[in-house]
Amino acid sequence: MTSVVSRDPEIMSGTPVFAGTRVPVAFLLEYLEGGDTIEEFLDGFPTVTRAQVIAYLEEVRDLALAGLREIAA
């Protein structure tokens, strides 16, 4: 499976961004932490798709759950 996140030293100095964009994934987390919705984020960053946001959140969820299982083992 291809990640929706890419890192390239030539794009945003290697900051993790949504693939095919220059939008750092951290921006999504900041929006959500601030109480904004996914729709508000997408309105502000039209180069990011809803599918990318959902796929990213699923990746983060899976990584978090795997880490919790590792800690509990």
C-alpha positions in Angstrom: 0.0 0.0 0.0 1.3 3.4 -0.9 1.3 6.0 1.9 -0.6 9.2 1.4 2.3 11.0 3.0 5.5 11.8 1.2 8.8 13.3 2.3 11.2 14.8 -0.2 14.1 17.1 0.8 13.2 19.2 -2.3 9.6 19.8 -1.1 9.0 21.8 2.0 12.6 20.9 3.2 11.5 17.3 3.8 8.5 18.1 5.9 6.0 15.2 5.7 3.2 16.4 3.3 0.2 14.9 1.7 1.5 13.1 -1.4 1.2 15.3 -4.6 0.8 18.5 -2.5 2.9 20.9 -0.5 0.5 20.7 2.4 2.1 19.4 5.6 0.2 16.6 7.4 0.8 18.5 10.6 -1.6 21.2 9.4 -4.5 18.6 9.5 -3.7 17.7 13.0 -3.5 21.4 14.0 -6.9 22.0 12.5 -8.5 19.1 14.3 -6.8 20.0 17.6 -8.2 23.5 17.2 -11.7 22.1 16.8 -12.0 22.5 13.1 -13.7 19.9 10.9 -12.2 17.9 8.1 -14.4 20.0 5.8 -12.9 23.2 7.1 -9.4 21.8 6.5 -10.3 20.7 3.0 -11.8 24.2 2.3 -8.5 25.7 3.3 -6.3 23.2 1.3 -8.2 22.3 -1.9 -5.2 20.3 -3.2 -5.8 17.7 -0.5 -8.6 15.2 -1.1 -11.0 13.8 1.5 -9.7 10.3 0.6 -6.2 11.4 1.5 -7.3 12.8 4.8 -9.3 9.6 5.7 -6.4 7.4 4.6 -3.9 9.4 6.6 -6.1 9.2 9.8 -6.5 5.5 9.2 -2.7 5.1 9.0 -2.2 7.1 12.2 -4.9 5.1 14.0 -3.3 1.8 12.9 0.1 2.9 14.0 -1.2 4.1 17.4 -3.1 0.9 18.0 0.0 -1.2 17.1 2.1 0.9 19.5 -0.5 0.3 22.3 -0.5 -3.4 21.6 3.3 -3.4 21.8 3.3 -1.5 25.1 0.7 -3.8 26.6 2.6 -7.0 25.6 
